[in-house]
């Protein structure tokens, strides 16, 4: 089996699901929770983080979008340096 190249990974990522990554979106909240070392808590803010009403009653597709952001940041290992 041939080795997977960086180009292959980029093409795979671009063909995969595309998510809204705006501030406060499901994907953004998932990646932020991971970054700050919080446990997963699927939610989003329709008007941007901390604005309006926090939405946490989500359907399976919305939970998957949140978890995609959380898991992507976990894979990257980007974490807040608290020191």
HUCOR-V390689 format. One line per field, one symbol per residue. ss: DSSP state (H for helix, E for strand, C for the rest). phi: phi as a letter, one per 20 degrees, with the letter a starting at -180 (. if undefined). burial: 1 if it has 9 or more other C-alpha atoms within 8 Angstrom, else 0. A space follows every 50 residues. Layout:
ss=???
phi=???
burial=???
//
This chain:
ss=CCCCCHHHHHHHHHHCCCCCCCCCCHHHHHHHHHHCCCCCCCCEECCCCC CCCEECCCCHHHHHHHHHHHHHHHHHCCCCCCC
phi=.ffeeffgffffffeffddfdfgnfgffffffffgemefgbgabcgdngm dmdfdcedegfffffgffffffffffmfcfeed
burial=00000000100000000000000111111111111000010111111111 100110010001101111111111000000000
//
